[in-house]
Amino acid sequence: MFDKVILLSQGHVIYFGPTASTIDYFSTLGYSCPVHENPADYFVDLMTLDYRSDEALTEIGFMFFYLKHDSASIQNRLGVLYIVALNATFPIVMPALYAFFDERDIMLRERSAAVYRVTPFYISKATTFMPVALTSSAVFISGVYFISHLTFSASKFFATLGVLSCLNIVSISFMLMVGSAVRTMDVAFVIAPGIITIELLFGGLLANPKTIPVAIKWVHWINPVYYAYAAFVLNEFSDLQFTCTPGAVCYLDGMQVIEAYGMGRFTVGQDIAMLLVIAAIFYLAGYALLRWRAKPKFTWI
């Protein structure tokens, strides 16, 4: 009875157009409605996630839903942990950088009139951005961790949350450093993504740390993404055992994976310590750069 119809699934538009064209449209995608079946029922069933089994849900459903302990799950675990690390970089830095620039310019203007101080401004920005980043990351990891069926252990979950929180702190400190160093937002929006992209390239998944040429290996050791990702991998894989699938590359346990991907140089605690050291360096550098940019320079309070 409808002239046009909108078909939705998981918040996304699957089809919008004339009702009479729906059967032909889905046929072009490889889903032909059976002759004696109600098209409306067929389309609803086609777009609805099948919760009757894990296998079915993994196929019209979540890519990393309930990872197993076979050969194929190793790559998926490495992938989901890398996505967790990535979520603490671009989504944290770029929106905060945009907000920081507007407030920084106001501070510099008021500073030139000697009615505002750099120190309270910098401390307020270093602290006010943090609760939002940490809360959003906690919500994110709480969903991803249990949906993907990472190791169900309270200690491992909170270790993952702790490492993610440290990487968030590094991202905030990096944002403050870049925002304090450059003059315009356009330049910042070129520099920050470029540096983050390099960090992700040397993060440990896309390039094996053991195969990085000596000439650029130093990038790997000052990379916060590597320390966070290495901590994630160590925490998740250290006690895992895997079953081998015939014909697939197989690791018998998680320690073999850690060794193969070069993630075992430091402990989880040492990786966290390195993240905090990097964050402290970024915070101090950002403060020094902002003071250098603010006027007058001789006032240090």
KEKE-260739 format. One line per 8 residues: number of its first residue (from 0); for each residue x, y, z of N, C-alpha, C. Coordinates in steps of 0.05 Angstrom, whole numbers, plus 5000, padded with zeros to 4 digits. Layout:
BEGIN
NUM = X:Y:Z:X:Y:Z:X:Y:Z ~ ...
% end
This chain:
BEGIN
0 = 5016:4976:5000:5000:5000:5000:5017:5026:5000 ~ 5044:5023:5005:5061:5046:5006:5072:5052:4978 ~ 5076:5078:4971:5089:5086:4946:5120:5083:4949 ~ 5131:5091:4972:5159:5089:4977:5164:5077:5004 ~ 5187:5066:5008:5194:5053:5033:5223:5058:5041 ~ 5228:5060:5067:5255:5061:5077:5260:5036:5094 ~ 5281:5022:5088:5288:4998:5103:5313:5004:5119 ~ 5312:5000:5145:5334:5006:5163:5344:4981:5177
8 = 5370:4981:5183:5382:4959:5198:5405:4970:5214 ~ 5405:4966:5241:5426:4975:5258:5433:5005:5255 ~ 5412:5021:5250:5415:5049:5247:5424:5059:5220 ~ 5426:5041:5200:5435:5048:5173:5413:5044:5153 ~ 5412:5061:5133:5392:5058:5112:5401:5037:5092 ~ 5385:5016:5090:5391:4994:5071:5379:4999:5044 ~ 5355:5011:5044:5341:5017:5019:5322:5040:5023 ~ 5321:5058:5004:5302:5080:5003:5294:5085:4975
16 = 5268:5081:4969:5259:5085:4941:5231:5073:4937 ~ 5223:5071:4912:5196:5060:4906:5193:5032:4917 ~ 5170:5026:4927:5164:4999:4938:5166:4978:4916 ~ 5157:4985:4892:5157:4966:4871:5185:4958:4862 ~ 5205:4973:4869:5232:4967:4860:5249:4951:4880 ~ 5237:4946:4904:5253:4933:4925:5263:4905:4917 ~ 5245:4889:4904:5252:4861:4897:5275:4862:4877 ~ 5274:4879:4857:5295:4880:4837:5321:4890:4849
24 = 5319:4909:4868:5343:4920:4880:5358:4899:4896 ~ 5344:4884:4913:5357:4863:4929:5366:4840:4911 ~ 5353:4836:4889:5362:4815:4870:5389:4822:4858 ~ 5394:4848:4852:5420:4856:4842:5442:4852:4862 ~ 5435:4851:4888:5455:4846:4909:5459:4817:4915 ~ 5444:4800:4901:5446:4771:4905:5426:4759:4925 ~ 5406:4774:4932:5385:4765:4950:5358:4765:4936 ~ 5351:4744:4924:5326:4742:4908:5304:4731:4927
32 = 5282:4746:4927:5260:4738:4944:5246:4713:4932 ~ 5242:4692:4948:5229:4668:4938:5201:4675:4927 ~ 5192:4660:4907:5167:4666:4893:5143:4668:4911 ~ 5140:4649:4929:5116:4648:4945:5120:4659:4973 ~ 5140:4676:4977:5145:4688:5003:5138:4718:5003 ~ 5127:4727:5025:5120:4755:5028:5145:4772:5027 ~ 5148:4790:5008:5173:4806:5006:5180:4821:5031 ~ 5159:4832:5045:5164:4848:5069:5177:4830:5090
40 = 5166:4806:5094:5177:4787:5114:5205:4779:5106 ~ 5210:4775:5080:5236:4767:5071:5257:4788:5076 ~ 5250:4814:5071:5269:4835:5075:5275:4840:5104 ~ 5255:4838:5121:5259:4842:5150:5277:4820:5161 ~ 5272:4795:5152:5289:4773:5161:5317:4775:5151 ~ 5320:4786:5127:5347:4789:5115:5363:4810:5130 ~ 5350:4831:5140:5365:4853:5153:5367:4850:5183 ~ 5355:4829:5194:5356:4826:5223:5379:4807:5231
48 = 5394:4815:5252:5416:4798:5262:5405:4773:5273 ~ 5418:4751:5266:5409:4724:5275:5424:4717:5301 ~ 5410:4719:5324:5422:4714:5350:5420:4684:5358 ~ 5411:4667:5340:5407:4639:5348:5433:4624:5352 ~ 5455:4634:5340:5481:4621:5343:5503:4641:5340 ~ 5526:4636:5352:5549:4654:5349:5558:4655:5320 ~ 5557:4632:5306:5567:4631:5279:5550:4649:5261 ~ 5523:4648:5264:5506:4664:5248:5509:4694:5254
56 = 5512:4700:5279:5515:4728:5286:5541:4739:5276 ~ 5562:4724:5275:5588:4733:5265:5587:4738:5236 ~ 5569:4723:5220:5568:4727:5191:5553:4753:5185 ~ 5514:4765:5187:5499:4789:5181:5503:4810:5201 ~ 5530:4803:5226:5533:4815:5253:5560:4827:5259 ~ 5573:4824:5286:5598:4837:5294:5622:4821:5283 ~ 5641:4837:5272:5665:4824:5261:5681:4809:5282 ~ 5683:4820:5306:5699:4808:5326:5683:4796:5349
64 = 5658:4787:5343:5641:4777:5364:5651:4750:5373 ~ 5655:4747:5400:5662:4723:5413:5685:4708:5399 ~ 5709:4719:5400:5732:4706:5388:5738:4679:5401 ~ 5746:4660:5384:5752:4634:5394:5781:4631:5400 ~ 5791:4607:5403:5819:4601:5409:5831:4584:5387 ~ 5824:4590:5362:5836:4575:5340:5856:4593:5325 ~ 5867:4583:5304:5888:4598:5289:5877:4625:5278 ~ 5853:4624:5268:5842:4649:5256:5837:4671:5277
72 = 5832:4663:5302:5826:4683:5322:5850:4699:5330 ~ 5874:4689:5324:5898:4703:5332:5900:4730:5318 ~ 5896:4730:5292:5897:4755:5277:5874:4773:5285 ~ 5851:4762:5291:5828:4778:5299:5833:4791:5326 ~ 5845:4776:5344:5852:4788:5370:5872:4811:5367 ~ 5892:4806:5351:5912:4828:5346:5898:4852:5334 ~ 5879:4847:5316:5865:4869:5303:5848:4885:5322 ~ 5833:4871:5338:5815:4886:5356:5831:4902:5377
80 = 5853:4891:5386:5870:4906:5405:5882:4930:5392 ~ 5889:4928:5366:5900:4951:5352:5878:4973:5348 ~ 5854:4965:5343:5832:4984:5341:5827:4998:5367 ~ 5830:4984:5389:5828:4996:5416:5849:5018:5419 ~ 5874:5012:5411:5895:5032:5412:5890:5055:5394 ~ 5881:5050:5370:5875:5071:5350:5853:5089:5361 ~ 5834:5078:5376:5812:5094:5386:5821:5116:5406 ~ 5845:5112:5417:5855:5132:5436:5874:5152:5423
88 = 5874:5153:5396:5892:5172:5382:5875:5193:5368 ~ 5867:5188:5343:5853:5208:5327:5827:5218:5341 ~ 5810:5200:5351:5785:5210:5363:5789:5227:5388 ~ 5812:5225:5401:5818:5241:5424:5831:5268:5416 ~ 5851:5266:5399:5868:5289:5393:5853:5310:5376 ~ 5840:5302:5354:5830:5321:5335:5807:5338:5346 ~ 5786:5327:5359:5766:5345:5370:5776:5363:5392 ~ 5793:5352:5409:5804:5369:5431:5822:5391:5420
96 = 5837:5385:5399:5854:5405:5387:5838:5429:5376 ~ 5816:5423:5364:5798:5444:5354:5788:5462:5376 ~ 5780:5449:5398:5770:5465:5421:5792:5481:5434 ~ 5816:5469:5436:5838:5482:5449:5846:5508:5435 ~ 5846:5508:5409:5855:5531:5394:5839:5556:5399 ~ 5812:5553:5400:5795:5576:5406:5801:5587:5433 ~ 5804:5570:5453:5809:5579:5480:5838:5590:5483 ~ 5856:5578:5469:5884:5588:5470:5886:5617:5460
104 = 5873:5622:5438:5874:5649:5426:5862:5670:5445 ~ 5841:5662:5459:5829:5681:5479:5848:5686:5501 ~ 5861:5665:5511:5881:5668:5532:5904:5686:5524 ~ 5914:5682:5499:5936:5699:5490:5928:5728:5488 ~ 5904:5733:5480:5894:5761:5478:5892:5773:5506 ~ 5881:5758:5525:5879:5768:5552:5906:5770:5566 ~ 5924:5752:5559:5951:5752:5570:5966:5777:5562 ~ 5962:5786:5537:5975:5810:5528:5966:5835:5543
112 = 5942:5833:5555:5932:5855:5571:5938:5852:5600 ~ 5954:5831:5606:5963:5825:5634:5940:5819:5653 ~ 5918:5807:5643:5896:5800:5660:5892:5769:5662 ~ 5910:5754:5650:5907:5725:5650:5935:5713:5652 ~ 5937:5690:5666:5963:5677:5669:5963:5651:5654 ~ 5987:5643:5644:5990:5619:5628:5986:5594:5645 ~ 5998:5594:5669:5998:5570:5685:5970:5559:5692 ~ 5952:5576:5703:5925:5565:5709:5910:5556:5684
120 = 5914:5571:5662:5901:5563:5637:5911:5535:5628 ~ 5937:5531:5629:5948:5506:5619:5939:5482:5637 ~ 5940:5487:5663:5932:5466:5682:5902:5459:5678 ~ 5886:5480:5674:5857:5475:5670:5852:5459:5645 ~ 5867:5465:5623:5863:5450:5598:5873:5421:5601 ~ 5895:5418:5616:5906:5391:5619:5888:5373:5636 ~ 5871:5386:5653:5854:5370:5670:5825:5368:5660 ~ 5815:5388:5646:5787:5388:5638:5782:5369:5614
128 = 5802:5366:5597:5799:5348:5575:5799:5318:5583 ~ 5813:5313:5606:5818:5286:5614:5793:5270:5622 ~ 5775:5281:5638:5752:5265:5646:5735:5255:5622 ~ 5731:5273:5603:5715:5266:5579:5729:5243:5564 ~ 5755:5245:5560:5770:5225:5545:5770:5198:5560 ~ 5774:5199:5586:5776:5174:5601:5748:5161:5604 ~ 5727:5177:5607:5701:5165:5609:5692:5152:5583 ~ 5696:5166:5561:5688:5155:5535:5704:5130:5528
136 = 5729:5129:5536:5745:5105:5530:5737:5082:5548 ~ 5729:5088:5573:5720:5067:5591:5694:5054:5581 ~ 5676:5071:5570:5651:5060:5558:5658:5043:5534 ~ 5676:5053:5517:5684:5039:5493:5696:5012:5498 ~ 5715:5011:5516:5729:4986:5522:5711:4966:5536 ~ 5692:4976:5552:5673:4958:5566:5656:4943:5547 ~ 5648:4956:5525:5633:4942:5505:5649:4924:5487 ~ 5672:4934:5477:5688:4919:5459:5700:4894:5473
144 = 5709:4897:5497:5723:4876:5511:5705:4851:5514 ~ 5680:4855:5522:5663:4832:5526:5649:4822:5501 ~ 5644:4840:5483:5632:4831:5457:5652:4814:5442 ~ 5677:4822:5441:5697:4806:5427:5707:4782:5443 ~ 5699:4780:5468:5706:4757:5485:5737:4756:5489 ~ 5748:4779:5495:5776:4778:5505:5776:4764:5532 ~ 5799:4758:5543:5801:4741:5566:5784:4752:5589 ~ 5765:4735:5598:5746:4743:5619:5760:4741:5646
152 = 5775:4761:5653:5789:4762:5678:5789:4791:5688 ~ 5782:4795:5713:5780:4822:5724:5807:4836:5722 ~ 5828:4822:5729:5855:4834:5729:5863:4842:5701 ~ 5857:4825:5681:5865:4832:5653:5847:4854:5642 ~ 5822:4855:5649:5804:4876:5640:5814:4903:5650 ~ 5819:4905:5677:5827:4930:5688:5855:4938:5679 ~ 5872:4918:5673:5898:4924:5661:5895:4937:5634 ~ 5877:4926:5618:5871:4937:5591:5860:4965:5594
160 = 5841:4969:5613:5830:4996:5618:5852:5015:5627 ~ 5870:5006:5644:5891:5023:5653:5910:5032:5631 ~ 5918:5013:5614:5935:5020:5591:5922:5039:5572 ~ 5896:5034:5567:5881:5052:5549:5879:5080:5561 ~ 5875:5082:5587:5874:5108:5601:5901:5123:5598 ~ 5922:5108:5601:5949:5120:5599:5953:5131:5570 ~ 5944:5115:5550:5947:5125:5523:5930:5149:5518 ~ 5907:5151:5530:5890:5175:5529:5904:5199:5540
168 = 5917:5195:5563:5932:5217:5575:5955:5226:5557 ~ 5968:5207:5544:5989:5215:5525:5977:5231:5502 ~ 5954:5222:5492:5941:5236:5469:5934:5265:5477 ~ 5924:5269:5501:5917:5296:5510:5942:5313:5513 ~ 5963:5302:5524:5988:5317:5526:6000:5323:5499 ~ 5998:5304:5480:6007:5309:5453:5991:5332:5440 ~ 5964:5332:5444:5947:5353:5433:5956:5380:5444 ~ 5961:5382:5471:5969:5407:5483:5996:5416:5472
176 = 6014:5398:5467:6040:5405:5457:6038:5416:5429 ~ 6023:5403:5411:6020:5412:5384:6004:5439:5384 ~ 5983:5440:5400:5967:5465:5400:5983:5488:5411 ~ 6002:5483:5428:6019:5505:5439:6042:5512:5420 ~ 6050:5494:5403:6073:5498:5386:6068:5514:5361 ~ 6045:5509:5348:6040:5520:5322:6022:5545:5325 ~ 6022:5562:5305:6008:5587:5306:5979:5585:5297 ~ 5974:5569:5276:5947:5568:5264:5936:5539:5266
184 = 5909:5538:5266:5896:5512:5267:5901:5495:5242 ~ 5903:5509:5219:5908:5494:5194:5934:5479:5195 ~ 5954:5491:5206:5980:5477:5208:5978:5454:5228 ~ 5964:5459:5250:5961:5438:5270:5946:5414:5259 ~ 5926:5419:5242:5911:5397:5231:5926:5382:5208 ~ 5949:5392:5201:5967:5377:5183:5988:5362:5199 ~ 6000:5375:5219:6021:5363:5235:6011:5340:5252 ~ 5989:5344:5266:5980:5324:5285:5972:5298:5272
192 = 5956:5298:5251:5950:5272:5237:5974:5259:5225 ~ 5993:5275:5215:6017:5263:5204:6034:5248:5224 ~ 6037:5260:5248:6052:5247:5269:6037:5222:5279 ~ 6011:5224:5283:5995:5201:5292:5997:5179:5272 ~ 5996:5185:5246:5997:5164:5226:6024:5149:5228 ~ 6046:5164:5232:6072:5151:5235:6072:5133:5260 ~ 6060:5143:5282:6058:5126:5306:6043:5100:5301 ~ 6021:5102:5286:6005:5078:5280:6020:5059:5261
200 = 6036:5070:5243:6052:5053:5225:6073:5037:5240 ~ 6084:5049:5261:6104:5036:5277:6092:5025:5303 ~ 6066:5021:5304:6053:5013:5328:6057:4984:5335 ~ 6066:4967:5316:6071:4939:5322:6055:4919:5307 ~ 6033:4928:5294:6017:4909:5278:6023:4911:5249 ~ 6024:4936:5238:6029:4939:5210:6057:4933:5202 ~ 6076:4938:5220:6104:4932:5214:6116:4918:5239 ~ 6127:4894:5235:6138:4879:5257:6163:4894:5268
208 = 6163:4900:5294:6186:4915:5306:6213:4903:5301 ~ 6214:4876:5297:6239:4862:5294:6250:4866:5265 ~ 6234:4876:5247:6243:4879:5219:6247:4908:5211 ~ 6243:4926:5230:6247:4955:5223:6276:4961:5219 ~ 6283:4974:5197:6311:4981:5192:6324:4997:5214 ~ 6349:4993:5219:6363:5006:5241:6362:5037:5239 ~ 6362:5047:5214:6363:5076:5211:6338:5090:5221 ~ 6315:5076:5222:6291:5089:5231:6279:5074:5256
216 = 6295:5057:5268:6286:5041:5291:6281:5059:5315 ~ 6294:5083:5316:6290:5101:5338:6261:5111:5340 ~ 6247:5112:5317:6219:5121:5317:6202:5101:5334 ~ 6209:5076:5332:6195:5055:5346:6197:5058:5376 ~ 6220:5067:5386:6225:5068:5415:6213:5093:5428 ~ 6206:5113:5413:6193:5137:5424:6164:5138:5417 ~ 6153:5116:5409:6125:5114:5399:6106:5105:5421 ~ 6089:5122:5431:6070:5114:5452:6050:5092:5443
224 = 6043:5092:5417:6024:5072:5408:6037:5044:5410 ~ 6063:5042:5405:6076:5016:5407:6075:5006:5436 ~ 6081:5023:5456:6081:5014:5483:6053:5006:5492 ~ 6033:5021:5484:6005:5014:5491:5997:4988:5478 ~ 6003:4985:5452:5995:4961:5438:6010:4936:5449 ~ 6036:4940:5455:6052:4918:5466:6040:4909:5493 ~ 6031:4928:5509:6019:4922:5535:5993:4907:5531 ~ 5977:4916:5511:5952:4902:5505:5957:4873:5497
232 = 5976:4869:5480:5982:4842:5470:5993:4824:5492 ~ 6012:4835:5508:6023:4820:5530:6001:4812:5550 ~ 5984:4830:5556:5963:4825:5576:5943:4805:5566 ~ 5936:4805:5540:5916:4787:5529:5927:4760:5523 ~ 5951:4759:5511:5961:4733:5500:5978:4717:5520 ~ 5987:4728:5542:6007:4715:5558:5998:4688:5568 ~ 5972:4683:5573:5963:4658:5584:5945:4642:5565 ~ 5944:4650:5540:5926:4637:5521:5938:4612:5509
240 = 5921:4592:5503:5928:4568:5488:5911:4567:5463 ~ 5922:4558:5441:5907:4557:5416:5906:4529:5404 ~ 5885:4524:5390:5882:4499:5375:5889:4504:5346 ~ 5904:4487:5333:5913:4491:5306:5892:4482:5286 ~ 5887:4499:5266:5870:4492:5244:5887:4481:5221 ~ 5879:4458:5210:5895:4446:5188:5899:4465:5165 ~ 5924:4468:5156:5931:4485:5134:5935:4514:5140 ~ 5932:4521:5166:5936:4549:5174:5961:4552:5190
248 = 5973:4576:5189:5996:4582:5205:5987:4581:5235 ~ 6001:4567:5251:5992:4561:5278:6012:4569:5299 ~ 6002:4580:5321:6018:4585:5345:6004:4568:5367 ~ 6020:4554:5382:6009:4537:5403:5999:4552:5427 ~ 6013:4574:5433:6004:4590:5456:6010:4620:5451 ~ 6000:4636:5470:6003:4665:5466:6031:4675:5467 ~ 6049:4662:5482:6077:4671:5484:6091:4669:5457 ~ 6083:4649:5440:6095:4647:5413:6086:4671:5396
256 = 6061:4680:5400:6051:4703:5385:6066:4728:5394 ~ 6069:4731:5420:6084:4754:5431:6112:4755:5420 ~ 6126:4732:5419:6153:4731:5409:6153:4737:5379 ~ 6135:4726:5364:6134:4730:5335:6130:4759:5327 ~ 6114:4773:5343:6107:4801:5336:6125:4821:5351 ~ 6145:4811:5365:6164:4829:5378:6152:4846:5400 ~ 6134:4835:5416:6120:4850:5437:6130:4844:5465 ~ 6150:4827:5468:6158:4818:5494:6182:4831:5506
264 = 6191:4854:5495:6215:4867:5505:6211:4878:5533 ~ 6187:4889:5539:6181:4900:5565:6157:4886:5577 ~ 6154:4890:5603:6130:4880:5617:6108:4900:5614 ~ 6084:4892:5622:6061:4911:5620:6066:4935:5638 ~ 6077:4931:5662:6083:4953:5679:6104:4972:5668 ~ 6124:4961:5654:6144:4978:5642:6133:4994:5618 ~ 6115:4981:5603:6102:4996:5581:6085:5019:5592 ~ 6071:5014:5613:6055:5036:5626:6073:5058:5635
272 = 6095:5051:5648:6114:5071:5657:6125:5088:5634 ~ 6131:5075:5611:6140:5090:5588:6119:5109:5578 ~ 6094:5101:5578:6072:5118:5569:6070:5143:5587 ~ 6073:5139:5613:6071:5161:5632:6095:5180:5629 ~ 6118:5169:5623:6142:5186:5619:6138:5203:5594 ~ 6128:5191:5572:6123:5205:5547:6102:5227:5552 ~ 6081:5221:5567:6061:5241:5573:6072:5264:5588 ~ 6090:5258:5608:6102:5280:5624:6119:5298:5606
280 = 6134:5286:5588:6151:5301:5569:6134:5319:5552 ~ 6112:5308:5541:6094:5324:5524:6081:5347:5540 ~ 6073:5341:5564:6061:5362:5581:6080:5385:5586 ~ 6105:5378:5593:6125:5399:5599:6132:5414:5574 ~ 6135:5400:5551:6142:5413:5526:6119:5432:5518 ~ 6094:5423:5521:6072:5440:5515:6071:5465:5532 ~ 6076:5462:5558:6076:5485:5575:6098:5505:5568 ~ 6122:5495:5562:6144:5512:5555:6138:5527:5529
288 = 6127:5513:5509:6120:5525:5484:6099:5546:5486 ~ 6079:5541:5504:6057:5561:5507:6068:5586:5522 ~ 6086:5582:5541:6098:5605:5554:6115:5621:5535 ~ 6129:5607:5518:6146:5621:5498:6129:5638:5479 ~ 6105:5627:5472:6087:5642:5454:6073:5664:5468 ~ 6067:5662:5493:6052:5682:5508:6071:5706:5514 ~ 6058:5729:5517:6073:5754:5524:6061:5765:5549 ~ 6077:5779:5565:6106:5782:5563:6120:5757:5573
296 = 6144:5752:5563:6158:5728:5569:6171:5728:5596 ~ 6176:5752:5607:6191:5753:5632:6174:5746:5656 ~ 6148:5744:5653:6131:5736:5675:6127:5707:5676 ~ 6135:5693:5698:6135:5664:5699:6116:5654:5721 ~ 6094:5667:5725:6075:5658:5745:6047:5657:5733
% end
